[in-house]
Amino acid sequence: MNLIKSTGTFGFYTIISRLLGYLRDILIAVFLGTSFIADAFFVAFRIPNTFRRLFAEGTFNAAFVPSYTSEMIKGSSKSKKFAGEIFNLLLIGLFFLILIIELFMPTFVGLIAPGFTGDSVKIKLATDLTRITFPFLMFISLASFFSAILNSHNRFAAASAAPIILNIVLIGILIFSKKLNDQLVYYLSYGVSISGLLQLLFLYKFVNKFYQVQFNFNFKFSKEVKLFFKKLLPSIFSSGVTQINILVGTIIASFQASAVSYLYYADRIYQINLAIAGIAIGVVILPQLSKYIHERKKEKINFIQNKALELSMFLSIPATTALLIGSDEIISALFGYGSFSSEAVFNSAKALYYFSFGLPAFALIKVFSSFFFANHDTKTPFFISLISVFLNVFLSVYFFESIGFIIIPIATSISSWFNSLVLFIFLSNKNLFKFNKMFIIKFVKIILSSILMGIFFLQLISLFETQLSYEYNFKFFYMILAVILCIIFYFIISFFIKAFDYKDLKLKY
């Protein structure tokens, strides 16, 4: 396996998906802004989208791949039988889960957005929209199952490309928004569920080579399947702790007008880097790492772990630097149009600023967790994540009344750094990971390259001050230009001071 090539493949399609997602969100910002309609839609969208992130972005993958890889070593018949049993259990469980929640949707939405309950119009709209979007959960969960099979066979392209469908569908709806008028938000909700079904069908076309769906509701399952489902819940919780923290933040933010929208737009910005620096790397290394652990090849295990961590920091630290310096300009350039007011820019930018502090930690959690999962250990990261979520909730609730929604990104960043630090301590104590000397040297060079890039970015913002102002209609293009120039500058600097081994582009693991 080529770590850079595989991560690049996963990252390329992820970037395409996220860029289309930004275009989608720009259009949503223009037409919905941060109104109560926007808040209601984001709650309805956040719930299935959280599950998408939990299942699709490495979480289901984290529990499934090590188990499936072990069965693959035993033979194709074993792996197919294992996959078949998992699929049928997922299908039945998801069907009844969706049925129950659809029946009790008002209560469910009241739990997710308790701040809406005092506004009958807002809570009814959120309930209606969530009913429409919720079937997305079944489609995307089964699609994630197919993705995990493909990832186990080191086929990353289709799995990472599938989310593009969601953005294409929603952008298509938004383009015809003028004809939809007040019904726009309902069509967007229908688009969410339809896109989930399309993703499922798209992935089945590719997974068919390795696994064919066979419906069998025998309910007599092997010990391997039982063990998998024992690991699944802790895996989902620990690998998806960042998304769980965001969902918790949405619940608390519902008590403040427009706060859900502010957090949503801020969340959208840093997620693109997280998708590559944490999620992509965690997903890509897991199959090979699981194989090396099974074969007890300690040198290769340590090598790939350090290279994965090095690549994660190489991508996340400069992104953090840029977001801290230009959070206002970035939010304004991407969303500051139409119904998205200057106040909305200011508040969303504040949220992004404090989320940015946690970005390296978000990436570290994904990478460190994959080290545990490859060793079939889901309990340790689960309990660590559980404590970090409690810490997040405590900080958010305790300070919410005094400083408002901004405590949510602050608490999320603090709890994430706590999570990543404790994960590292346990990895070290269990002798599952240790730094090599080369990583320490590279890390210092990455910091230096990021600082120099940050200075360069600051100069560009000053140079384009007029073009990046809220009132300027073409500020988006100047921000894209600034970002591209910064990326080029960062790669040039890191090349000259050898902050990253570009020869690794050809290195196979």
Secondary structure in CASP SS format (residue, H / E / C, confidence):
PFRMAT SS
TARGET T0000
AUTHOR 0000-0000-0000
METHOD secondary structure of the structure
MODEL  1
M C 1.00
N C 1.00
L H 1.00
I H 1.00
K H 1.00
S H 1.00
T H 1.00
G H 1.00
T H 1.00
F H 1.00
G H 1.00
F H 1.00
Y H 1.00
T H 1.00
I H 1.00
I H 1.00
S H 1.00
R H 1.00
L H 1.00
L H 1.00
G H 1.00
Y H 1.00
L H 1.00
R H 1.00
D H 1.00
I H 1.00
L H 1.00
I H 1.00
A H 1.00
V H 1.00
F H 1.00
L H 1.00
G C 1.00
T C 1.00
S C 1.00
F H 1.00
I H 1.00
A H 1.00
D H 1.00
A H 1.00
F H 1.00
F H 1.00
V H 1.00
A H 1.00
F H 1.00
R H 1.00
I H 1.00
P H 1.00
N H 1.00
T H 1.00
F H 1.00
R H 1.00
R H 1.00
L H 1.00
F H 1.00
A H 1.00
E C 1.00
G C 1.00
T H 1.00
F H 1.00
N H 1.00
A H 1.00
A H 1.00
F H 1.00
V H 1.00
P H 1.00
S H 1.00
Y H 1.00
T H 1.00
S H 1.00
E H 1.00
M H 1.00
I H 1.00
K H 1.00
G C 1.00
S H 1.00
S H 1.00
K H 1.00
S H 1.00
K H 1.00
K H 1.00
F H 1.00
A H 1.00
G H 1.00
E H 1.00
I H 1.00
F H 1.00
N H 1.00
L H 1.00
L H 1.00
L H 1.00
I H 1.00
G H 1.00
L H 1.00
F H 1.00
F H 1.00
L H 1.00
I H 1.00
L H 1.00
I H 1.00
I H 1.00
E H 1.00
L H 1.00
F C 1.00
M H 1.00
P H 1.00
T H 1.00
F H 1.00
V H 1.00
G H 1.00
L H 1.00
I H 1.00
A C 1.00
P H 1.00
G H 1.00
F H 1.00
T C 1.00
G C 1.00
D C 1.00
S H 1.00
V H 1.00
K H 1.00
I H 1.00
K H 1.00
L H 1.00
A H 1.00
T H 1.00
D H 1.00
L H 1.00
T H 1.00
R H 1.00
I H 1.00
T H 1.00
F C 1.00
P C 1.00
F H 1.00
L H 1.00
M H 1.00
F H 1.00
I H 1.00
S H 1.00
L H 1.00
A H 1.00
S H 1.00
F H 1.00
F H 1.00
S H 1.00
A H 1.00
I H 1.00
L H 1.00
N H 1.00
S H 1.00
H C 1.00
N C 1.00
R C 1.00
F C 1.00
A H 1.00
A H 1.00
A H 1.00
S H 1.00
A H 1.00
A C 1.00
P C 1.00
I H 1.00
I H 1.00
L H 1.00
N H 1.00
I H 1.00
V H 1.00
L H 1.00
I H 1.00
G H 1.00
I H 1.00
L H 1.00
I H 1.00
F C 1.00
S H 1.00
K H 1.00
K H 1.00
L H 1.00
N H 1.00
D H 1.00
Q H 1.00
L H 1.00
V H 1.00
Y H 1.00
Y H 1.00
L H 1.00
S H 1.00
Y H 1.00
G H 1.00
V H 1.00
S H 1.00
I H 1.00
S H 1.00
G H 1.00
L H 1.00
L H 1.00
Q H 1.00
L H 1.00
L H 1.00
F H 1.00
L H 1.00
Y H 1.00
K H 1.00
F H 1.00
V H 1.00
N C 1.00
K C 1.00
F C 1.00
Y C 1.00
Q C 1.00
V C 1.00
Q C 1.00
F C 1.00
N C 1.00
F C 1.00
N C 1.00
F C 1.00
K C 1.00
F C 1.00
S C 1.00
K H 1.00
E H 1.00
V H 1.00
K H 1.00
L H 1.00
F H 1.00
F H 1.00
K H 1.00
K H 1.00
L H 1.00
L H 1.00
P H 1.00
S H 1.00
I H 1.00
F H 1.00
S H 1.00
S H 1.00
G C 1.00
V H 1.00
T H 1.00
Q H 1.00
I H 1.00
N H 1.00
I H 1.00
L H 1.00
V H 1.00
G H 1.00
T H 1.00
I H 1.00
I H 1.00
A H 1.00
S C 1.00
F C 1.00
Q C 1.00
A C 1.00
S C 1.00
A H 1.00
V H 1.00
S H 1.00
Y H 1.00
L H 1.00
Y H 1.00
Y H 1.00
A H 1.00
D H 1.00
R H 1.00
I H 1.00
Y H 1.00
Q H 1.00
I H 1.00
N H 1.00
L H 1.00
A H 1.00
I H 1.00
A H 1.00
G H 1.00
I H 1.00
A H 1.00
I H 1.00
G H 1.00
V H 1.00
V H 1.00
I H 1.00
L H 1.00
P H 1.00
Q H 1.00
L H 1.00
S H 1.00
K H 1.00
Y H 1.00
I H 1.00
H H 1.00
E H 1.00
R C 1.00
K C 1.00
K H 1.00
E H 1.00
K H 1.00
I H 1.00
N H 1.00
F H 1.00
I H 1.00
Q H 1.00
N H 1.00
K H 1.00
A H 1.00
L H 1.00
E H 1.00
L H 1.00
S H 1.00
M H 1.00
F H 1.00
L H 1.00
S H 1.00
I H 1.00
P H 1.00
A H 1.00
T H 1.00
T H 1.00
A H 1.00
L H 1.00
L H 1.00
I H 1.00
G H 1.00
S H 1.00
D H 1.00
E H 1.00
I H 1.00
I H 1.00
S H 1.00
A H 1.00
L H 1.00
F H 1.00
G C 1.00
Y C 1.00
G C 1.00
S C 1.00
F C 1.00
S C 1.00
S H 1.00
E H 1.00
A H 1.00
V H 1.00
F H 1.00
N H 1.00
S H 1.00
A H 1.00
K H 1.00
A H 1.00
L H 1.00
Y H 1.00
Y H 1.00
F H 1.00
S H 1.00
F H 1.00
G C 1.00
L H 1.00
P H 1.00
A H 1.00
F H 1.00
A H 1.00
L H 1.00
I H 1.00
K H 1.00
V H 1.00
F H 1.00
S H 1.00
S H 1.00
F H 1.00
F H 1.00
F H 1.00
A H 1.00
N C 1.00
H C 1.00
D C 1.00
T C 1.00
K H 1.00
T H 1.00
P H 1.00
F H 1.00
F H 1.00
I H 1.00
S H 1.00
L H 1.00
I H 1.00
S H 1.00
V H 1.00
F H 1.00
L H 1.00
N H 1.00
V H 1.00
F H 1.00
L H 1.00
S H 1.00
V H 1.00
Y H 1.00
F H 1.00
F H 1.00
E H 1.00
S H 1.00
I H 1.00
G H 1.00
F H 1.00
I H 1.00
I H 1.00
I H 1.00
P H 1.00
I H 1.00
A H 1.00
T H 1.00
S H 1.00
I H 1.00
S H 1.00
S H 1.00
W H 1.00
F H 1.00
N H 1.00
S H 1.00
L H 1.00
V H 1.00
L H 1.00
F H 1.00
I H 1.00
F H 1.00
L H 1.00
S H 1.00
N H 1.00
K C 1.00
N C 1.00
L C 1.00
F C 1.00
K C 1.00
F C 1.00
N C 1.00
K H 1.00
M H 1.00
F H 1.00
I H 1.00
I H 1.00
K H 1.00
F H 1.00
V H 1.00
K H 1.00
I H 1.00
I H 1.00
L H 1.00
S H 1.00
S H 1.00
I H 1.00
L H 1.00
M H 1.00
G H 1.00
I H 1.00
F H 1.00
F H 1.00
L H 1.00
Q H 1.00
L H 1.00
I H 1.00
S H 1.00
L H 1.00
F C 1.00
E C 1.00
T C 1.00
Q C 1.00
L C 1.00
S C 1.00
Y C 1.00
E C 1.00
Y C 1.00
N C 1.00
F C 1.00
K H 1.00
F H 1.00
F H 1.00
Y H 1.00
M H 1.00
I H 1.00
L H 1.00
A H 1.00
V H 1.00
I H 1.00
L H 1.00
C H 1.00
I H 1.00
I H 1.00
F H 1.00
Y H 1.00
F H 1.00
I H 1.00
I H 1.00
S H 1.00
F H 1.00
F H 1.00
I C 1.00
K C 1.00
A C 1.00
F C 1.00
D C 1.00
Y H 1.00
K H 1.00
D H 1.00
L H 1.00
K H 1.00
L C 1.00
K C 1.00
Y C 1.00
END
